[in-house]
């Protein structure tokens, strides 16, 4: 029986060493898991910011396209003709407003989009 005791001592030492290494590995894995979670949270916030900026960019792009349509339209030239006098210019503005059927009070972006659609047709 005494011979078996000497065999168990090295086996126990090996098992204790392996257990210590396993504990170190688990601690490192837990630390990496926490940092990964924080990175995922940061990436999610950046993704939301990117989506918001893409929506804003698309809105601005539509507005610029509408403004380009308005500025390059023939009616724009007629409305901004400097050769017309005060009453003639007012009359031209009233005719243009009646032709485009624009109400007096309307939000700017909506007004511009509607004006651009009417000038395209």
C-alpha positions as CSV (number, residue, x, y, z in Angstrom):
1,X,0.0,0.0,0.0
2,X,2.9,2.3,0.7
3,X,4.0,2.0,-2.9
4,X,0.7,3.3,-4.2
5,X,0.9,6.4,-2.0
6,X,4.1,7.5,-3.8
7,X,2.4,7.2,-7.1
8,X,-0.6,9.3,-5.9
9,X,1.5,12.2,-4.9
10,X,2.8,13.1,-8.4
11,X,-0.7,12.5,-9.9
12,X,-2.3,14.8,-7.3
13,X,0.3,17.5,-8.0
14,X,-0.4,17.3,-11.8
15,X,-4.1,17.5,-11.2
16,X,-3.7,20.6,-8.9
17,X,-1.5,22.3,-11.5
18,X,-4.1,21.5,-14.3
19,X,-6.9,22.9,-12.1
20,X,-4.9,26.1,-11.5
21,X,-4.4,26.6,-15.2
22,X,-8.1,26.0,-15.8
23,X,-9.0,28.7,-13.2
24,X,-6.6,31.1,-14.9
25,X,-8.2,30.3,-18.3
26,X,-11.7,30.8,-17.0
27,X,-10.8,34.2,-15.5
28,X,-9.2,35.4,-18.8
29,X,-12.2,34.1,-20.7
30,X,-14.6,36.0,-18.4
31,X,-12.6,39.2,-18.8
32,X,-12.7,38.9,-22.6
33,X,-16.4,38.2,-22.6
34,X,-17.0,41.4,-20.7
35,X,-14.9,43.4,-23.1
36,X,-16.7,41.8,-26.1
37,X,-20.1,42.7,-24.7
38,X,-18.9,46.3,-24.3
39,X,-17.6,46.3,-27.9
40,X,-20.9,45.0,-29.2
41,X,-22.8,47.7,-27.4
42,X,-20.5,50.4,-28.9
43,X,-20.9,49.0,-32.4
44,X,-24.7,49.0,-31.9
45,X,-24.7,52.7,-31.0
46,X,-22.5,53.5,-34.0
47,X,-24.8,51.5,-36.2
48,X,-27.8,53.5,-35.0
49,X,-25.9,56.8,-35.6
50,X,-24.9,55.6,-39.1
51,X,-28.5,54.8,-40.0
52,X,-29.7,58.2,-38.7
53,X,-27.1,60.0,-40.8
54,X,-28.0,57.9,-43.9
55,X,-31.6,59.0,-43.5
56,X,-30.6,62.6,-43.1
57,X,-28.3,62.4,-46.1
58,X,-31.1,60.9,-48.2
59,X,-33.5,63.7,-47.1
60,X,-30.9,66.4,-47.9
61,X,-30.2,64.7,-51.3
62,X,-33.9,64.8,-52.2
63,X,-34.1,68.5,-51.1
64,X,-31.1,69.4,-53.3
65,X,-32.5,67.6,-56.3
66,X,-35.8,69.5,-55.8
67,X,-34.0,72.8,-55.5
68,X,-32.0,72.0,-58.7
69,X,-35.2,71.3,-60.5
70,X,-36.7,74.6,-59.4
71,X,-33.6,76.7,-60.2
72,X,-33.1,75.2,-63.6
73,X,-36.8,75.5,-64.5
74,X,-38.0,78.2,-67.0
75,X,-40.4,79.6,-64.5
76,X,-37.6,80.5,-62.2
77,X,-36.0,82.7,-64.9
78,X,-39.4,84.4,-65.5
79,X,-39.9,85.0,-61.8
80,X,-36.4,86.5,-61.3
81,X,-36.3,88.6,-64.4
82,X,-34.8,92.0,-63.3
83,X,-36.3,93.8,-66.4
84,X,-39.8,93.6,-65.0
85,X,-41.1,96.6,-63.0
86,X,-42.7,96.4,-59.5
87,X,-46.4,95.8,-60.5
88,X,-45.4,93.6,-63.5
89,X,-43.2,91.5,-61.3
90,X,-46.0,91.2,-58.7
91,X,-48.4,90.2,-61.5
92,X,-45.9,87.5,-62.7
93,X,-45.5,86.2,-59.2
94,X,-49.3,85.9,-58.7
95,X,-49.6,84.1,-62.1
96,X,-46.8,81.7,-61.2
97,X,-48.4,80.9,-57.8
98,X,-51.8,80.4,-59.4
99,X,-50.2,78.2,-62.1
100,X,-48.4,76.0,-59.6
101,X,-51.4,76.0,-57.2
102,X,-49.2,76.6,-54.2
103,X,-51.0,77.6,-50.9
104,X,-49.6,80.6,-49.0
105,X,-48.6,78.7,-45.9
106,X,-46.7,75.3,-46.2
107,X,-43.6,73.8,-44.7
108,X,-40.4,74.6,-46.7
109,X,-39.3,71.1,-47.6
110,X,-42.8,70.1,-48.6
111,X,-43.3,73.3,-50.6
112,X,-40.0,72.8,-52.4
113,X,-40.8,69.1,-53.3
114,X,-44.3,70.1,-54.6
115,X,-42.8,72.9,-56.7
116,X,-40.2,70.6,-58.1
117,X,-42.7,68.0,-59.1
118,X,-44.9,70.6,-60.8
119,X,-41.9,72.1,-62.7
120,X,-40.8,68.6,-63.9
121,X,-44.2,68.0,-65.6
